[in-house]
Amino acid sequence: MQYSKCMLIAALFVTLSAGANDVSKEIRKGSAAQKAYIEQLNQSGILEQFSEDNTSQKVAPYQEAANKISDNSVANLAVSLNKYMGVSQDQANLFAGQTATNSTPDTLTGIFVSFSMTPHEIRQAMLEAQEQGAELYFIGMHPDDDNIGDTMRRFRDIMADTATVANVRFHPKAFEEFNITAVPAILHARKGAVGLIHGLMNIAHLKRQMNNVTGFNDFGFQGPTKQIIERNLLEEIEERITKIDGEALKKRAVNNFWKKRDFARIPPATKTEEFYINPTVTVTKDIVNPNGDVLARAGDTINPLDTLPAQNTYILFNPRDVQQLQWVDAHLTSTQYPGITMLMTSELDTNDGWEHLAALRKHFGQEIYLIPKELVERFTITGLPAVVTTDNQKKLIRINQFAIKEQTE
């Protein structure tokens, strides 16, 4: 456990290396910024105690835990606060600790507090933090609050009549790793040593007790404490993710469906024309039914219209072109096709695709289909609107493309 605490301190130092502007860059860079800062700490010598030469085999199991703590950086917590806890990005940055700190890169000082403490005690903790260059750590939101904004306002009300300035942040991982179950508690770390006292907020006293000590030192309870009334913020976020994010992801996927759709975009026809496509295909390997009967052998040529005469008609159009919509309306009224007539669109409104599709279904009183790209390529469709039908006497597929502007001029 001693090495585990020290490893945590190394990870915590990383979160104290930049002000608000630098941290916003760190969000974008991710682990690269952390690695650069760890290299800086290596050069200063503070991480020497964690080197392979100075660490026994017993320390190895704690390395993964330390890495996970480091990954749960200020930036990641800020993103989670913004996404799941109902606060703006600026507020999330502030209460996740993305602000300048008086701690130097080779020291860390924190005071663990809770709203179970009286307003006077919290103000005293703030004053001590300001004088000692420390931060105040909360494990989570006040139990009566629904979101981070409520907790932030609650804290501001407590500090309203004071001029005390110190960094206040959520740090549930520190509470977990140092097993802080009651407050106040104070933490100080310097090169080669970590100290912890429960029940006091006198950081100068803790520093004196740390004279001539190395490693992790828990000096025990030296004053009265109170239970922590807040819930661990990471547990709160995880619960909200399981409750909210599943539905949110589904909704977002539905809303973004049409934005990601690769439509078969076809320009308006520039001339009215009719042409035919021969649907005959050459069989590349034997076609066998489940009973083992060979229906066609490799090398055979087959025209599907020889055995399955089709009577379906496909009207292809772009519903975002008003002229084409009007043409389809008129064409359906004036022209009778044998069999089933199917309406197929080349594209839909990418922002309101579902509403657009519903409106088309209601307008035409039938199902609307998207034009498959394979159909465009196979039948060489080059312009819309177009009508695809079959000539069962010729055993060919007939395509008619219509230049609407030619017809209206």
Secondary structure, DSSP 4 states (H G I P E B T S, - for coil): -HHHHHHHHHHHHHTTS--HHHHHHHHHHTHHHHHHHHHHHHHHTTTGGGSTTTS-GGGHHHHHHHHHHHHS-HHHHHHHHHHHSS--HHHHHHHTT-S--S--TT-EEEEE--TTS-HHHHHHHHHHHHHHT-EEEE-S--TT-SSHHHHHHHHHHHTTT-----EEEE-HHHHHHTT--EE-EEEEEETTEEEEEES---HHHHHHHTTT--EEEEEEE-S--EE--SPPHHHHHHHHIIIIIHHHHHHHHHHHHHHH------PBPSS-EEEEE---EE-SS-EE-TTS-EEE-TT-EE-HHHHS----EEEEE-TT-HHHHHHHHHHHHH---SS-EEEEES---SSSHHHHHHHHHHHHTS-EEEPPHHHHHHTT--SBSEEEEEETTTTEEEEEE--HHHHH-
